[in-house]
Amino acid sequence: MTDCNPLATPAAVIQPVSQSTDPFHNPTHYRRLAGALQYLTITRPDLSYAVNRLCQFMHTPTEEHWGLLKRVLRYIKGTLDYGLRISPSRSSDIHAYSDSNWAGCSVYRKSTSGYAVFLGSNLVLWVSRKQRTVARSSTETEYKGLADVCAEVTWELRLSASTPPTLWCDNLGATYLCANPVFHARTKHVEVDYHFVQDKVSSGEFQVHFVSTKDQLTDIFTKSLPAAHFGILRDKFNVVCHQPCA
């Protein structure tokens, strides 16, 4: 792949992953490369969604999955000098964005969740992962995502901030659930997540606010995006070129 043509995004917008019956001839090679890409996501959050998707097929990779992996390598070829920039920040406030792609998996209809946690202006935590269970509504899958980021901030970032951490979500139903217990009677299947997040909000430890879909940063962790939108979100995460770029 040294002389391959670079691409602007690591995942194609119109190419969903399916259960192809044509197995890849060298699954060990696939696993080795996919595993290596996992290490690269430590400083390249822009790769998280594509790499997470590839790693879901480690057990039986197909020729289609191999083609998707090579696409990621072509994207990396064009962004070799990119990495996450950490810079001094005047603020120590914590802001977290949570998003989910409801039933985005075309094979098992499980949802993909993603979140990004900022400490001041710096991205410090991020995740893209498939949810373990099938969600029966978009509100349920979004609320599961909120519970995940709430737990992550609680356990990983034990900092004394001047204001409670703010969680941003683009699903109105999920944001209403955080403050309105009346909705609980219709969502008993997410009872544990409900109590966890609602207790944090009612005690003042967290604030949950609605953010419009066009301002949702974590779309990059839950779905394939067009090149222009992908580039905008990558810049907002401070994934930048550290060398003079052409």
PAGUTI-873920 format. One record per residue: residue number from 0; residue in one letter; y, z, x of N, C-alpha, C in turn. Coordinates in steps of 0.05 Angstrom, whole numbers, plus 32768, in hexadecimal, padded with zeros to 4 digits. Last residue first. Layout:
N
(NUM,'a',(Y,Z,X),(Y,Z,X),(Y,Z,X))
...
END
This chain:
246
(245,'a',(818C,8029,800C),(8197,800E,8009),(81A0,800A,7FEC))
(244,'c',(819F,806A,801F),(818E,8058,8010),(819C,803D,800D))
(243,'p',(819E,8098,8052),(81AE,8082,8047),(819C,806E,803A))
(242,'q',(8174,80CE,803A),(817C,80BB,804F),(818E,80A6,8043))
(241,'h',(8167,80E9,800E),(8171,80F9,8024),(8178,80E8,803C))
(240,'c',(8170,80DD,7FCA),(8169,80D1,7FE4),(8177,80E1,7FFA))
(239,'v',(815C,8110,7F9C),(816F,80FD,7FA7),(8164,80F2,7FC2))
(238,'v',(8157,8136,7F67),(8145,8127,7F78),(8154,810F,7F83))
(237,'n',(8175,8153,7F43),(817C,8154,7F5F),(8166,8149,7F71))
(236,'f',(816D,814A,7F0E),(815B,815D,7F1A),(8161,8161,7F38))
(235,'k',(818F,8120,7F05),(8196,813A,7EFA),(8185,8151,7F05))
(234,'d',(8172,80F6,7F1C),(818B,80FF,7F29),(8193,811B,7F1F))
(233,'r',(814A,80F1,7EF5),(8143,80F8,7F11),(815B,8102,7F20))
(232,'l',(8167,80E0,7EC9),(815B,80FA,7EC9),(8153,8103,7EE5))
(231,'i',(8176,80AC,7EDB),(818A,80BF,7ED4),(817F,80DC,7ED5))
(230,'g',(8144,8093,7EE3),(8156,8097,7EFA),(816B,80AC,7EF4))
(229,'f',(8131,8091,7EAE),(8122,80A0,7EC2),(8134,80A7,7EDA))
(228,'h',(8154,806D,7E97),(8154,8089,7E8E),(8146,809B,7EA3))
(227,'a',(8146,803E,7EB5),(8162,8049,7EB4),(8163,8066,7EAD))
(226,'a',(810E,8037,7EAC),(8119,803C,7EC7),(8135,8048,7EC6))
(225,'p',(80F2,805B,7E74),(80FD,8043,7E81),(810C,804A,7E9B))
(224,'l',(80BB,808A,7E7D),(80D6,8083,7E75),(80DF,8069,7E81))
(223,'s',(8084,80AE,7E64),(808E,8099,7E75),(80A9,8090,7E6A))
(222,'k',(8089,80F6,7E59),(8083,80DB,7E51),(808D,80C7,7E66))
(221,'t',(8094,8129,7E6D),(8082,8126,7E56),(807B,810A,7E4E))
(220,'f',(80BA,812D,7E94),(80A1,813B,7E98),(808C,8136,7E82))
(219,'i',(80E7,8114,7E83),(80DB,8109,7E9A),(80BF,8115,7EA0))
(218,'d',(80FB,8134,7E5C),(80EC,811C,7E53),(80DD,8110,7E6B))
(217,'t',(811A,815E,7E6D),(80FD,815F,7E73),(80ED,8148,7E67))
(216,'l',(814F,815B,7E5B),(8148,8153,7E77),(812A,814F,7E7B))
(215,'q',(816E,8145,7E24),(8156,8153,7E2C),(814D,8149,7E47))
(214,'d',(8197,8129,7E0E),(819E,813B,7E24),(8186,814B,7E2E))
(213,'k',(8180,810E,7DE4),(818C,80FE,7DF9),(8194,810F,7E11))
(212,'t',(8170,8138,7DC2),(815C,8129,7DD1),(8168,8119,7DE8))
(211,'s',(819A,8173,7DC8),(8193,8159,7DBC),(8180,814A,7DCE))
(210,'v',(8183,81B5,7DC6),(8190,81A0,7DD6),(8188,8185,7DCA))
(209,'f',(818A,81F7,7DAD),(8182,81DB,7DA9),(8191,81C9,7DBB))
(208,'h',(8176,8233,7DD0),(818A,8221,7DC4),(817F,8205,7DC1))
(207,'v',(8167,8275,7DDA),(815C,825B,7DD5),(8170,824A,7DC6))
(206,'q',(816A,82A8,7E0A),(8178,8299,7DF5),(816B,827E,7DF2))
(205,'f',(8149,82E5,7E1A),(814C,82C8,7E1C),(815E,82BF,7E05))
(204,'e',(814F,831B,7E12),(8147,8313,7E2D),(814A,82F4,7E30))
(203,'g',(815A,832F,7DE0),(8170,8326,7DF0),(8169,831D,7E0C))
(202,'s',(8131,833C,7DBE),(8139,8351,7DD1),(8151,8349,7DE2))
(201,'s',(8129,830B,7DA4),(8134,8321,7D95),(813E,8338,7DA7))
(200,'v',(8112,82ED,7DCE),(812C,82E6,7DC3),(8139,82FD,7DB5))
(199,'k',(80E2,8308,7DD7),(80F4,8304,7DED),(8110,82FE,7DE3))
(198,'d',(80CA,8304,7DA5),(80D0,831E,7DB0),(80E4,831C,7DC7))
(197,'q',(80C3,82CD,7DA2),(80D5,82D9,7D8F),(80DD,82F5,7D99))
(196,'v',(809C,82C3,7DC9),(80B7,82B8,7DCC),(80CB,82C7,7DBB))
(195,'f',(8070,82E2,7DB5),(8079,82E4,7DD1),(8096,82DB,7DD4))
(194,'h',(8068,82D2,7D80),(8070,82ED,7D86),(807B,82F0,7DA2))
(193,'y',(805B,829B,7D88),(8072,82A3,7D78),(807B,82BF,7D80))
(192,'d',(802C,829C,7DA5),(8044,8291,7DB2),(805D,829A,7DA3))
(191,'v',(800C,82B3,7D7C),(8010,82C1,7D95),(8029,82B7,7DA4))
(190,'e',(8010,828D,7D51),(8019,82A9,7D4E),(801F,82B6,7D68))
(189,'v',(8006,825A,7D42),(8014,825E,7D5B),(801E,827B,7D5D))
(188,'h',(7FEE,825D,7D11),(7FDD,8253,7D26),(7FEC,8254,7D41))
(187,'k',(8015,826C,7CED),(8004,8281,7CF8),(7FF3,8277,7D0F))
(186,'t',(8043,8254,7CD5),(803A,824D,7CF0),(8029,8262,7CFC))
(185,'r',(8057,8267,7CA6),(804D,824C,7CA6),(8042,8243,7CC1))
(184,'a',(806A,8299,7CB2),(8055,8297,7C9F),(8048,827B,7C9E))
(183,'h',(8097,8291,7CD4),(807D,8299,7CDF),(8066,8295,7CCC))
(182,'f',(80C7,8287,7CBE),(80B7,8270,7CC3),(809A,8278,7CCC))
(181,'v',(80DF,82B9,7CBD),(80D5,82AE,7CA4),(80C2,8296,7CA8))
(180,'p',(80F4,82C6,7CEE),(80D8,82CD,7CE9),(80CE,82C3,7CCE))
(179,'n',(811C,82A4,7D16),(8119,82A7,7CF9),(80FC,82AD,7CF2))
(178,'a',(8120,8299,7D4C),(8132,82AD,7D40),(812D,82B4,7D23))
(177,'c',(80FB,8274,7D5A),(8101,8289,7D6D),(8112,82A0,7D61))
(176,'l',(80FA,824E,7D33),(80E5,8261,7D33),(80EB,8279,7D46))
(175,'y',(8125,822D,7D40),(8128,823F,7D29),(8112,8255,7D2A))
(174,'t',(810F,8211,7D6B),(8125,8223,7D70),(8129,8236,7D59))
(173,'a',(80E8,81F3,7D51),(80E0,8207,7D65),(80F6,821A,7D6B))
(172,'g',(8107,81D3,7D2F),(80F4,81E5,7D24),(80EC,81FB,7D38))
(171,'l',(8125,81B3,7D54),(8132,81C8,7D43),(811F,81DC,7D38))
(170,'n',(8119,81A3,7D94),(810B,81A4,7D7A),(8117,81BA,7D6A))
(169,'d',(812B,81A4,7DC8),(8136,818F,7DB7),(8127,818E,7D9C))
(168,'c',(8141,81DE,7DEB),(812B,81D0,7DDE),(8137,81BB,7DCA))
(167,'w',(814F,820A,7E1F),(8158,81F4,7E0F),(8141,81E4,7E05))
(166,'l',(815B,824D,7E2D),(8147,8239,7E2A),(8152,8223,7E17))
(165,'t',(817C,8276,7E5A),(8180,8265,7E43),(816A,824F,7E43))
(164,'p',(8179,82BA,7E6F),(8171,829E,7E72),(8173,828F,7E58))
(163,'p',(81B4,82E3,7E64),(8197,82DE,7E5F),(8191,82C0,7E65))
(162,'t',(81E1,82EC,7E9C),(81DC,82E5,7E80),(81BE,82E0,7E7C))
(161,'s',(81DD,82FC,7ED0),(81F3,8307,7EC0),(81F0,8301,7EA2))
(160,'a',(819A,830D,7EE6),(81B0,82FA,7EE0),(81C5,8307,7ECE))
(159,'s',(816F,8321,7F10),(8184,832E,7F00),(819B,831B,7EFC))
(158,'l',(812E,8304,7F0B),(8148,8306,7F17),(815B,8314,7F05))
(157,'r',(80F6,82EF,7F0F),(80FE,830A,7F08),(8119,8310,7F16))
(156,'l',(80D7,82BC,7F03),(80F3,82C0,7F0B),(80FD,82DB,7F01))
(155,'e',(80A2,82C1,7EF1),(80A7,82B5,7F0C),(80C4,82BB,7F15))
(154,'w',(80A0,82D9,7EBF),(808E,82E3,7ED4),(8095,82D9,7EF0))
(153,'t',(80C8,82C0,7E9F),(80C4,82DD,7E9F),(80B5,82E7,7EB7))
(152,'v',(80C1,828A,7EA8),(80DA,8297,7EB1),(80D7,82B5,7EB2))
(151,'e',(808E,8285,7E91),(8093,827E,7EAD),(80AC,828B,7EB8))
(150,'a',(8096,8293,7E5C),(8084,82A3,7E6D),(8089,829E,7E8A))
(149,'c',(80B8,8269,7E4D),(80C1,8285,7E4A),(80B0,8297,7E5C))
(148,'v',(8098,823D,7E54),(80AF,8241,7E66),(80BA,825D,7E64))
(147,'d',(8071,8248,7E2C),(8069,8244,7E48),(8081,8249,7E5B))
(146,'a',(808F,8249,7DFD),(8081,8261,7E05),(8079,8260,7E23))
(145,'l',(80A0,8214,7DFA),(80B4,8229,7DFD),(80A6,8243,7E07))
(144,'g',(806F,81FA,7DF2),(807E,81F5,7E0A),(8092,820B,7E10))
(143,'k',(8064,820E,7DBF),(8052,8215,7DD5),(805F,8210,7DF0))
(142,'y',(808C,81F4,7DA4),(808D,8211,7DA6),(807A,821B,7DBC))
(141,'e',(807D,81BF,7DA6),(8096,81C7,7DB3),(8097,81E5,7DB7))
(140,'t',(804E,81C2,7D87),(804C,81BB,7DA4),(8065,81C2,7DB3))
(139,'e',(8064,81D2,7D55),(8050,81E3,7D63),(804F,81DC,7D81))
(138,'t',(8085,81A7,7D49),(8091,81C2,7D4C),(807E,81D4,7D5C))
(137,'s',(8062,817E,7D42),(8073,817D,7D59),(8080,8198,7D5E))
(136,'s',(8020,8196,7D31),(803B,818D,7D2A),(804C,818D,7D43))
(135,'r',(7FEF,81A5,7D44),(7FF0,8198,7D2A),(800B,8190,7D21))
(134,'a',(7FD6,819B,7D86),(7FEB,81A6,7D74),(7FEC,8197,7D5A))
(133,'v',(7F9C,81AA,7DA8),(7FA9,8195,7D98),(7FBD,81A3,7D85))
(132,'t',(7F9F,81CE,7DE6),(7F96,81CA,7DCB),(7FA7,81B5,7DBD))
(131,'r',(7FB7,81CD,7E19),(7F9A,81D1,7E17),(7F8F,81CB,7DFB))
(130,'q',(7FE6,819A,7E2B),(7FE0,81B3,7E1E),(7FC2,81B4,7E19))
(129,'k',(7FF2,8180,7E6C),(7FE7,817B,7E51),(7FE0,8196,7E45))
(128,'r',(8030,8188,7E90),(8013,818D,7E8C),(800B,8187,7E6F))
(127,'s',(805F,8192,7EBF),(8056,817E,7EAC),(8038,8182,7EA9))
(126,'v',(8093,81BD,7ED6),(8077,81B9,7ECE),(8074,81A1,7EBC))
(125,'w',(80BC,81E1,7F03),(80B8,81CB,7EF1),(809A,81C7,7EED))
(124,'l',(80F0,8207,7F21),(80D5,8206,7F15),(80D3,81EE,7F03))
(123,'v',(8122,81FB,7F36),(8111,820D,7F45),(80F4,820E,7F3A))
(122,'l',(815C,81D6,7F3E),(8142,81D6,7F31),(812E,81E6,7F42))
(121,'n',(819D,81F2,7F41),(8185,81EA,7F4F),(816C,81EB,7F3E))
(120,'s',(81C9,8209,7F2C),(81C8,81EC,7F2B),(81AE,81E1,7F38))
(119,'g',(81AB,8242,7F15),(81C5,8236,7F1B),(81C3,8218,7F18))
(118,'l',(816E,822E,7F12),(817B,8246,7F1B),(8197,823D,7F25))
(117,'f',(814A,820D,7EDF),(8160,820C,7EF3),(816A,8228,7EF9))
(116,'v',(810D,81F3,7ECE),(811D,820C,7ECF),(8131,8209,7EE6))
(115,'a',(80ED,81CA,7EA0),(80FC,81CB,7EB9),(810E,81E4,7EB9))
(114,'y',(80AE,81B5,7E84),(80C7,81C5,7E84),(80D3,81C5,7EA0))
(113,'g',(8083,8195,7E56),(8090,8196,7E6F),(80A8,81A8,7E6E))
(112,'s',(8045,8181,7E38),(805C,8192,7E39),(8069,8191,7E55))
(111,'t',(8023,8155,7E0F),(802B,815B,7E2A),(8045,816B,7E29))
(110,'s',(7FED,815E,7DE0),(8009,815A,7DE7),(800E,8161,7E04))
(109,'k',(7FB3,8138,7DCE),(7FC0,8151,7DD7),(7FDC,814A,7DE0))
(108,'r',(7F94,810D,7DBF),(7FAB,8114,7DAF),(7FB5,8130,7DB5))
(107,'y',(7F6E,80F6,7DE0),(7F67,810F,7DD3),(7F7D,811A,7DC0))
(106,'v',(7F86,80C3,7DEA),(7F69,80C7,7DEA),(7F62,80DF,7DDA))
(105,'s',(7FBD,80C2,7DED),(7FB0,80B0,7DDA),(7F92,80B4,7DD8))
(104,'c',(7FE7,80F7,7DF0),(7FCE,80EE,7DFC),(7FBF,80DC,7DE7))
(103,'g',(8010,810A,7DD0),(8015,80F3,7DE1),(7FFC,80E8,7DEE))
(102,'a',(8018,8131,7DA9),(8001,811F,7DA7),(8004,8107,7DB9))
(101,'w',(805C,8137,7DBA),(8047,813E,7DA7),(8031,8128,7DA5))
(100,'n',(8074,814B,7DF3),(806E,8131,7DE6),(8056,8134,7DD4))
(99,'s',(80A6,817C,7DFC),(808A,8175,7DF8),(8088,815A,7DEB))
(98,'d',(80D1,81A4,7E25),(80CD,818D,7E13),(80AF,8188,7E11))
(97,'s',(8105,81CE,7E3C),(80E9,81CC,7E34),(80E7,81B4,7E21))
(96,'y',(812D,81E8,7E6F),(812A,81D3,7E5B),(810C,81CF,7E55))
(95,'a',(8152,8221,7E81),(8138,8214,7E80),(8138,81FF,7E69))
(94,'h',(817D,8243,7EAC),(817B,8231,7E95),(8160,8222,7E97))
(93,'i',(8199,827C,7EC6),(8180,826D,7EC3),(8181,825D,7EA9))
(92,'d',(81CF,8287,7EF4),(81C5,8286,7ED9),(81AC,8275,7ED8))
(91,'s',(81EA,828B,7F22),(81CE,8293,7F23),(81C2,8294,7F07))
(90,'s',(821B,825F,7F3E),(820F,826D,7F27),(81F2,8275,7F2D))
(89,'r',(8228,8243,7F6B),(8239,8259,7F64),(822D,826A,7F4E))
(88,'s',(81F7,822E,7F99),(8201,822D,7F7E),(8211,8246,7F78))
(87,'p',(81E2,8204,7FCF),(81EF,821C,7FC5),(81FA,8219,7FA9))
(86,'s',(81A8,81DA,7FC0),(81C3,81DE,7FCB),(81CE,81F8,7FC1))
(85,'i',(8172,81B1,7FC8),(817A,81CC,7FC1),(8194,81D2,7FCF))
(84,'r',(8155,8176,7FB2),(816B,8182,7FC1),(8171,819D,7FB6))
(83,'l',(8117,8156,7FB9),(8127,8169,7FA9),(813C,8176,7FBB))
(82,'g',(811A,8111,7FD0),(810F,812C,7FCF),(8121,813E,7FBF))
(81,'y',(8110,80D1,7FED),(8119,80E2,7FD8),(810B,80FD,7FD9))
(80,'d',(80FD,80AB,8010),(8111,80BE,801A),(811C,80D0,8005))
(79,'l',(80DB,808B,7FF2),(80D0,809B,8007),(80E3,80B0,8011))
(78,'t',(80DD,8069,7FC5),(80EC,8083,7FC5),(80E2,8096,7FDB))
(77,'g',(80BB,803E,7FC6),(80D8,8039,7FC4),(80E9,8052,7FC4))
(76,'k',(808A,8057,7FCA),(8092,8045,7FE0),(80B0,8040,7FDE))
(75,'i',(8086,8070,7F99),(808B,8081,7FB1),(8095,806F,7FC8))
(74,'y',(8078,8044,7F7A),(8092,8052,7F75),(8099,8063,7F8D))
(73,'r',(8047,8039,7F90),(805C,8025,7F92),(8077,8031,7F8D))
(72,'l',(802B,8066,7F80),(802F,8061,7F9D),(8045,804C,7FA1))
(71,'v',(802A,805E,7F49),(8038,8075,7F54),(803E,8071,7F72))
(70,'r',(8008,8031,7F49),(8024,802E,7F40),(8035,8045,7F4A))
(69,'k',(7FD8,8047,7F59),(7FE6,8035,7F6B),(8003,8030,7F63))
(68,'l',(7FCC,8062,7F2A),(7FD2,8071,7F42),(7FE0,8060,7F57))
(67,'l',(7FC4,8038,7F07),(7FDA,804A,7F02),(7FE1,805B,7F1A))
(66,'g',(7F95,8023,7F1D),(7FAE,8012,7F1C),(7FC6,8024,7F17))
(65,'w',(7F73,804D,7F14),(7F79,8045,7F30),(7F92,8034,7F31))
(64,'h',(7F6F,804A,7EDD),(7F7C,8062,7EE9),(7F83,805C,7F06))
(63,'e',(7F53,801A,7ED8),(7F6E,801C,7ECD),(7F7D,8034,7ED9))
(62,'e',(7F23,8026,7EF0),(7F34,8012,7EFD),(7F51,8014,7EF2))
(61,'t',(7F1C,806E,7EE7),(7F16,8052,7EE2),(7F28,803F,7EF2))
(60,'p',(7F00,80AE,7EF7),(7F16,809A,7EF8),(7F0C,807E,7EF4))
(59,'t',(7EE7,80E2,7EE3),(7EDD,80C6,7EE0),(7EF4,80B2,7EE0))
(58,'h',(7F03,810F,7EF7),(7EE6,8110,7EF4),(7EDA,80F4,7EF2))
(57,'m',(7F3A,8106,7EF6),(7F2D,8109,7F10),(7F0E,8106,7F0D))
(56,'f',(7F5F,8100,7ECE),(7F48,80EE,7ECE),(7F39,80EF,7EE9))
(55,'q',(7F8B,811E,7ED4),(7F7A,8124,7EBC),(7F61,8113,7EBC))
(54,'c',(7FA9,810A,7EFC),(7F96,811F,7F03),(7F84,8127,7EEB))
(53,'l',(7FCC,80E7,7EE3),(7FB6,80DC,7EF4),(7FA1,80F1,7EF9))
(52,'r',(7FEF,810B,7ECA),(7FDE,80F9,7EBA),(7FC7,80EE,7ECA))
(51,'n',(8007,8123,7EF6),(7FF7,8133,7EE3),(7FE5,8122,7ED3))
(50,'v',(8022,80F6,7F0B),(800C,8102,7F1A),(7FFA,8114,7F08))
(49,'a',(8048,80EC,7EE3),(8035,80D7,7EEA),(801D,80E3,7EF9))
(48,'y',(8064,811E,7EE1),(8057,8113,7ECA),(8041,80FF,7ED2))
(47,'s',(8078,8125,7F18),(8067,8138,7F0A),(8057,812C,7EF3))
(46,'l',(809C,8108,7F34),(8081,80FE,7F34),(806E,810F,7F22))
(45,'d',(80CB,8124,7F34),(80CB,810A,7F26),(80AF,80FE,7F24))
(44,'p',(80C5,814F,7F57),(80C0,8153,7F3A),(80BF,8139,7F2A))
(43,'r',(80B4,8154,7F92),(80BB,813C,7F83),(80B4,8140,7F65))
(42,'t',(80A1,817F,7FAD),(80BD,8178,7FB2),(80C6,815F,7FA3))
(41,'i',(806F,8182,7F96),(807D,819B,7F9D),(809B,8196,7FA2))
(40,'t',(8058,8151,7F91),(8068,815A,7F7A),(8077,8174,7F80))
(39,'l',(8038,814C,7FBD),(8052,8140,7FBE),(8064,8149,7FA7))
(38,'y',(8009,8164,7FAC),(8019,8172,7FC0),(8035,8166,7FC1))
(37,'q',(7FF6,813C,7F8B),(7FFD,8156,7F7F),(800E,8166,7F93))
(36,'l',(7FE7,8113,7FAD),(8000,8110,7F9E),(8009,812A,7F91))
(35,'a',(7FB6,8125,7FBE),(7FCC,8125,7FD1),(7FE7,8122,7FC2))
(34,'g',(7F98,811D,7F8F),(7F9C,8138,7F99),(7FB3,8139,7FAD))
(33,'a',(7F99,80E5,7F8D),(7FA5,80F4,7F78),(7FAB,8111,7F80))
(32,'l',(7F7B,80DA,7FBC),(7F97,80D2,7FBA),(7FA6,80E2,7FA4))
(31,'r',(7F49,80F1,7FB0),(7F57,80F9,7FC8),(7F75,80F2,7FC6))
(30,'r',(7F3A,80D7,7F81),(7F3F,80F4,7F81),(7F4F,80FD,7F99))
(29,'y',(7F33,80A3,7F95),(7F47,80A8,7F80),(7F4E,80C6,7F80))
(28,'h',(7F09,80AB,7FB8),(7F23,80A1,7FC3),(7F39,80A7,7FAF))
(27,'t',(7EE1,80BA,7F94),(7EEA,80CD,7FA9),(7F05,80C5,7FB4))
(26,'p',(7ED8,808B,7F76),(7EE6,80A2,7F6A),(7EF0,80B7,7F7E))
(25,'n',(7ED4,804E,7F7E),(7ED5,8063,7F92),(7EE5,807B,7F87))
(24,'h',(7ED5,802C,7F52),(7EBD,802B,7F63),(7EBD,8042,7F78))
(23,'f',(7EE4,8043,7F10),(7EEE,803C,7F2B),(7ED7,803F,7F3F))
(22,'p',(7EC3,8028,7ED6),(7EC8,803E,7EE9),(7ED3,8033,7F04))
(21,'d',(7ED6,8012,7E9B),(7ED2,8005,7EB6),(7ED8,801A,7ECB))
(20,'t',(7EE5,8024,7E6B),(7EC9,8028,7E72),(7EC2,801C,7E8E))
(19,'s',(7F20,804C,7E5F),(7F13,8033,7E67),(7EF6,8038,7E70))
(18,'q',(7F40,806D,7E38),(7F26,8072,7E43),(7F18,8058,7E49))
(17,'s',(7F86,8063,7E4C),(7F70,8063,7E39),(7F56,8069,7E47))
(16,'v',(7FCA,806E,7E51),(7FB0,8072,7E5E),(7F9B,8073,7E48))
(15,'p',(7FFB,803B,7E40),(7FED,8055,7E3C),(7FD2,8056,7E4A))
(14,'q',(802D,801A,7E54),(8011,8019,7E5C),(8004,8035,7E59))
(13,'i',(8064,8017,7E4F),(8053,800A,7E3A),(8036,8009,7E42))
(12,'v',(807C,802F,7E7B),(8082,8039,7E60),(806E,802F,7E4C))
(11,'a',(8059,8044,7EB6),(8063,802E,7EA4),(8067,8039,7E88))
(10,'a',(8070,8070,7EE8),(805E,806B,7ED2),(806A,8056,7EC0))
(9,'p',(8096,8074,7F10),(807A,8079,7F18),(8066,8073,7F01))
(8,'t',(80C9,8041,7F17),(80BE,8058,7F0A),(80A1,805C,7F11))
(7,'a',(80D5,8015,7F37),(80EA,8027,7F30),(80E1,8041,7F23))
(6,'l',(80AC,8002,7F70),(80B2,8002,7F54),(80C6,8018,7F4E))
(5,'p',(80A1,7FD7,7FAA),(80A8,7FF1,7F9D),(80AF,7FED,7F7F))
(4,'n',(8069,7FB3,7FC0),(8084,7FB1,7FB5),(808A,7FCB,7FA6))
(3,'c',(8047,7FC7,7FFD),(8049,7FC2,7FE0),(8066,7FC0,7FD7))
(2,'d',(8039,7FD2,8031),(804B,7FBB,802C),(804D,7FB4,800F))
(1,'t',(8017,7FFE,802C),(802E,8000,803D),(8042,7FEA,8037))
(0,'m',(7FE8,8000,8011),(8000,8000,8000),(8019,8000,8011))
END
